[in-house]
């Protein structure tokens, strides 16, 4: 039944050879991989206004110069990542670039922050998507959290189905969102220019504002740069592109950068021009759309596509997290299971881990977008800084033709990213401190996992100079509970394997002991029976003691000890609770505490 | 760590031979086995008043004749059960008496309702105990449910420690309660008789009341008879008494009947004389105590001992449920695990099942006593009726000396119990209908379990005319994942057992297949290797197919197939998640779906 539910949700299994069909063309890639970056405009501008609003609405004009700063940062990042794409055509995530150029630990810091960050991508995007919906339908406001969780479940299922099918579903909303926002910005700017919007809604640029400080402006800038989260996605996912992958990826990146710049500046401008004030129940984009179109079809269309693209932005996490996990797992820093492709060729373990972690985060933060964003942004800018710095070192080491402008580009990117990271810690410490706790812990865990795998590899390696211990004979111990077909079955099997078979009977009562020995002698005169007395009604303890004795003797002679445990296989599942499951307990105990082979002999009930 | 927690809570394990020490003398037995019945006076009288109050306070005088009816019922029940004690000296629970005299199904109906009823005993008693506490301390009123649950956990632990130790703890509160209530009744009656209580608090007996009906009076009578729940406990627990058990049990029963009659009539009289009105936040007993003593030490002493005896009344459930479960399990109607004595010689599985079920009931009914009582009472009177009816048949069949008065006694008991049962269904159908649904389901389940055990017994029995299938040889299949020490280990073990060893390698890639075959030929030229290709990255499917083929051939030659599966035993528990647990999956699949022996070969990591 579970199997058929799985089939219904994620489709039939795919053969390994069907992998090639899952590659992305540019149009689909732009949709899948840019939705995170593009959708950030739904909350980025708002973050700037929230900071400025602590001084007062008069400070809102500062959003214009701050936005200019963010656009410069965007340009630097896009150019830097373009170079990474060509330098790492097999996927240049921050982890790979930092590891190769800066060394293991910087690589792990980048990898660790990205892993956590992809989880935050999912959490932030779905909760912002829920915000877009509840801005349009205020009655739904109390249900932000459940709506977010449903979105995560939906995305997880979609991604377990596989990349291409998801892409077809996801491409439309992204383009619809871009078109809707461009129309809104166009109409808004037209209205503003033609004087249809009252001039007195905003304070003119340059108006002096009491209480403004550099600290506050930096904080607003850092907040605004959360609109740039997601620009690295394309450079991580180059192997997903159709050939020629690097060229296609680079073009997609440039297209995304252009779109992002247009949408971001348009929204910042309109928010300023309309004099919009951020509030807890309606997003800034919703207010702009309302002021531009009223609650008409266009308003709901904008809110709808915004919600959709945000939810699908979360999908970037689903593309990136499993790929990063594969890279980390191949280097043995996280469990190997993340390298295994599922039925539909997606890395199911990564997908499922991501979904579960995002839901937990949403629950912990009660689905509140504004609390998740600072953590998210700082987690993005740490790997940004590390990968750009890695590129500087690469250029200095390799010195290819024309390396100087390349170095300058990456150095600019590294410097700005570094400054933004520091700003986050300086201006938003109360919200971002967990990064300083969890990041070292994650890196430590990576190291411990790696150490374990290395030790395991060493222990599994065959050393030709050290011949294996030969097994010269076998002793088989058969615990028996009575004279039944099950026991007959086990004894027959044991005697077919070796002459050294010992049946063991654990008696709770003295009189029982003797009676059983008599019966046994008549029934199986050729099989040795040992009876053990248990004063405490435990079977495991006396049995283990006996096995220890046998094993000591066996080891002297290079004999191997096997314990035969019968297992009832019932016809119906519920019958299992009618049978004492002590065989399972005994098996687990012997296997993990004693070094004996445990052979489970099934006895199938036919009725 | 779990083990030491267990030791701390329930004490050291006891030897089976220490069982005799756990028998009860009369004083302790009265405390343990009567607390249920005696404590019922804390809610029984209140139930009468609640029904009468639907007409008005003027109707309260009817509680006096109703109480007289309840006392007659009590007398009949005590006399009937006294006869059961002597007729069934090994424990005459309603289940045994009904089964032996009326047949299997009436026995199962009695047994089923009692099982559920003991759970209700626990739930009703602890929630009424919580009521007594929150009557004294109204600030605690919102915490009725958590208080009740803590009590259940406490009792479960106590009973896992064993019967005698519980008894010592429990005897004092029961006697303190009896003394406290007798003092209260004495003082109250003295005050009433000497005119210290105003005459105008109650309407005189016989005052005509508008709206009174036979239906309402019967309903009040049925409600009041909930004070008799628990009188059967002694007759079920005769084996727990010191010798001569039946005589001791009978005396204890009479003592209990006497005390119950005194307390019940005293409380009903004082409630009537004081003109007490039932309300949701303070119990009737609390109001009587308050009116008699004010909020002095005596008031808190009465509330305290009431709470204690109610909580300990729940303990009757803990004495009775496991014993009944043993009887049902011996007859194979419930899982055999209920017959196993735990570390402290109590039937731990019964005790734990009872505790868990009671907590679930409390949660479902939100800890509200008044909603649980009707269900509880009807569940008590069904087995009352059945066991008394069983006794009638027994006397008619056996006709011992002086059987006629005995028959009349039991017939009276049966008739009254039957009438009370019918009254419950007629007057409280909306509350007691679940009995009509669950009781048939439980009886059906009993039958299905019995059928299963009978079929199992048949399949396990050795038939001397049908010689066992001999095992003439063995094929051992070793799934291998590479050339490692684990594989070397398994192959060595397998070849020590039989010549027919087949190593199986499942390849996901075609090229891999060939390379591995080459390597294998050099490494283990004497062991046959079969490589299987898996297009769907599943190991289980191709492996199972292969095993099926081998097994078909093996069966023709009376060979037995064993699959050897290596199991990593990691040094630390958390390391387990670093290893693909596919061996566990494969093992479970092969064992339950295919009829092969699965031998698990441990490979212990030393680092």
Interface residues (C-beta under 8 A of the other chain):
Chain A: X13 X14 X15 X16 X17 X335 X336 X337 X340 X341 X343 X449 X452 X453 X455 X456 X458 X459 X460 X461 X462 X468 X469 X470 X471 X472 X473 X474 X483 X484 X485 X486 X488 X489 X492 X493 X495 X496 X497 X498 X508 X509 X535 X536 X537 X538 X560 X562 X567 X568 X569 X575 X577 X578 X579 X580 X587 X591 X592 X595 X596 X597 X598 X599 X600 X601 X602 X604 X605 X606 X607
Chain B: X13 X14 X15 X16 X17 X335 X336 X337 X340 X341 X343 X449 X452 X453 X455 X456 X458 X459 X460 X461 X462 X468 X469 X470 X471 X472 X473 X474 X483 X484 X485 X486 X488 X489 X492 X493 X495 X496 X497 X498 X508 X509 X535 X536 X537 X538 X560 X562 X567 X568 X569 X575 X577 X578 X579 X580 X587 X591 X592 X595 X596 X597 X598 X599 X600 X601 X602 X604 X605 X606 X607
